[in-house]
Amino acid sequence: MLKHLQALIITGVLSLFCISQAIASDTLVVYFSRSGNQFNGNITEGNTAIVAKIIAKELNADTFEIKPKKNNYNLPYRELTELARDEKEKGLRPEYIGEIENLSSYSTVYIGSPVWWGDYPMIMYTFFEKNDLNGKTVIPFATHEGSGLSSFDLILKDKFKTAKVLPGLALKGSQVQNDRSFAETEVKKFMSSLEK
């Protein structure tokens, strides 16, 4: 009787372990986004965050938000563009809060951010320098107001030579902000294109 009970317990524990492993996602969505004062009003959720959450929901993926340690970015639009240009010209590497504990467990990483001055915000380079994405499938996505993907894919290919960088998704931030169903439709179309 005791041996039978032990066997049942061991089988149950192993089953739970297998289920938890099957549920664990091998896809991570990393993003930097900005809420607050923007040229299209004061918003509570950033454009890139909206897209990142849609992608994560579609894929049942984990997320990691790059949150600045010192948040200087809640500025009126014109002032923000000046700050972003200054950071870029000086090659600054703003710090962010937290780390991804188990990056090695993810085979696919989506990387999202707004486009600032035709480039990633400098805080993204802080992330790239702290996290090795080589050997992974990396998929960029961006929100913008006219500059499209702005070579995000080429930047990632240059930074991570052995990563498989797929074509990215670029959505106009104001459209994402004002029409969530548009964003959901575009993300789903993009996902379908990656499967082909």
C-alpha positions in Angstrom: 0.0 0.0 0.0 2.8 2.4 1.0 4.8 1.6 -2.2 1.6 2.1 -4.3 1.0 5.5 -2.6 4.7 6.6 -3.2 4.4 5.6 -6.8 1.3 7.7 -7.2 2.9 10.7 -5.6 6.0 10.4 -7.8 3.9 10.1 -10.9 1.8 13.1 -9.9 4.9 15.2 -9.2 6.5 14.2 -12.6 3.2 15.0 -14.4 3.1 18.5 -12.8 6.7 19.1 -13.8 6.0 18.1 -17.4 2.9 20.3 -17.5 4.8 23.3 -16.1 7.5 22.7 -18.7 5.0 22.5 -21.5 3.3 25.7 -20.3 6.6 27.7 -20.0 7.0 29.9 -23.0 10.2 29.9 -25.1 9.3 33.3 -26.5 10.0 36.6 -24.8 8.7 40.1 -25.8 11.1 42.8 -24.7 10.0 46.4 -25.0 10.7 50.0 -24.1 7.7 52.3 -24.2 6.8 55.8 -23.0 3.5 57.0 -21.6 2.6 60.4 -20.3 2.9 63.7 -22.2 3.0 63.1 -26.0 2.3 65.1 -29.1 -1.1 63.4 -29.4 -2.1 64.0 -25.8 -1.4 62.7 -22.4 -1.5 58.9 -22.6 -1.6 56.2 -19.9 -0.1 53.4 -21.9 2.7 53.8 -24.5 2.2 52.9 -28.1 5.0 50.3 -28.1 3.6 48.8 -24.9 0.2 48.3 -26.6 1.8 46.4 -29.5 4.1 44.4 -27.1 1.1 43.2 -25.1 -0.8 42.2 -28.2 2.1 40.1 -29.4 2.6 38.5 -26.0 -1.1 37.6 -25.8 -1.1 36.1 -29.3 1.9 34.0 -28.5 1.3 33.3 -24.8 4.8 34.8 -24.4 6.6 36.3 -21.4 7.4 40.0 -21.3 10.2 42.2 -20.0 9.6 45.9 -20.0 12.7 48.1 -20.1 12.0 50.7 -17.4 14.4 53.6 -17.0 16.1 53.8 -13.6 15.9 57.6 -13.9 12.8 58.4 -16.0 13.6 61.6 -17.8 11.2 60.9 -20.6 7.9 62.2 -19.4 8.3 65.4 -21.3 6.4 67.4 -23.9 7.1 66.0 -27.3 9.5 68.8 -28.5 11.5 68.6 -25.3 11.7 64.8 -25.5 13.0 64.9 -29.1 15.8 67.3 -27.9 16.7 65.0 -25.0 16.7 62.0 -27.3 19.0 63.7 -29.7 21.3 64.8 -26.9 21.5 61.2 -25.6 22.2 59.9 -29.2 24.9 62.5 -29.9 26.6 61.8 -26.6 26.3 58.0 -27.0 24.7 57.7 -23.6 23.6 54.4 -22.1 20.7 55.1 -19.7 20.3 52.5 -17.0 17.1 50.4 -16.6 15.5 48.5 -13.7 15.7 44.8 -13.4 17.2 42.0 -15.4 15.9 38.9 -17.4 16.7 36.0 -15.1 16.6 33.2 -17.6 17.4 34.7 -21.0 19.0 31.4 -22.1 15.6 29.6 -21.9 14.1 31.7 -24.7 14.7 30.7 -28.3 12.7 33.6 -29.8 12.9 37.3 -28.7 10.7 40.1 -30.0 12.4 43.5 -29.5 10.2 46.6 -29.5 10.6 50.3 -29.1 9.7 53.7 -30.5 11.9 55.2 -33.2 13.8 58.2 -32.0 15.9 60.2 -34.5 15.8 57.3 -37.0 17.3 54.9 -34.4 16.6 52.9 -31.3 16.4 55.0 -28.1 19.8 54.9 -26.3 18.4 52.8 -23.4 17.9 50.0 -26.0 21.6 49.9 -26.6 22.1 49.5 -22.8 19.9 46.4 -23.1 21.8 45.1 -26.2 25.1 45.5 -24.4 23.9 43.6 -21.3 22.1 40.8 -23.0 23.5 38.4 -25.6 20.9 37.5 -28.2 23.3 35.5 -30.4 21.9 32.1 -31.5 18.3 33.2 -31.0 15.5 34.2 -33.4 15.1 37.9 -33.0 12.1 39.9 -34.4 12.1 43.7 -34.2 8.9 45.8 -33.9 8.6 49.6 -33.8 6.1 52.4 -33.3 6.8 55.6 -35.2 5.2 58.6 -36.8 6.6 58.3 -40.3 10.0 56.6 -40.2 8.9 53.0 -40.4 11.2 50.3 -39.0 14.1 52.6 -39.4 16.7 49.8 -40.0 16.0 48.2 -36.6 16.5 44.8 -38.3 19.9 45.8 -39.7 21.0 47.2 -36.3 20.2 43.9 -34.6 22.0 41.9 -37.3 25.1 44.0 -36.7 24.9 43.7 -32.9 24.2 39.9 -32.9 26.0 38.2 -35.7 24.7 34.7 -35.1 21.1 35.7 -34.3 18.5 34.9 -36.9 16.9 38.3 -37.4 13.5 38.2 -39.1 11.7 41.0 -40.9 10.1 43.4 -38.5 6.8 45.1 -37.8 6.4 48.9 -37.9 3.1 50.6 -36.9 2.3 54.2 -36.7 2.0 55.1 -33.0 -0.9 57.4 -33.2 -2.9 54.7 -35.0 -2.0 52.1 -32.4 -3.0 54.5 -29.6 -6.3 55.5 -31.2 -7.5 52.2 -32.6 -6.5 49.0 -30.7 -8.5 46.8 -33.1 -6.2 48.2 -35.9 -3.2 47.2 -33.9 -4.5 43.7 -33.2 -5.3 43.1 -36.9 -1.9 44.3 -38.0 -0.1 42.1 -35.4 -2.1 39.1 -36.5 -1.3 39.7 -40.1 2.4 40.1 -39.2 2.4 36.8 -37.3 0.8 35.0 -40.2 3.5 36.4 -42.5 6.2 35.0 -40.2 4.7 31.5 -40.4 5.0 31.4 -44.3 
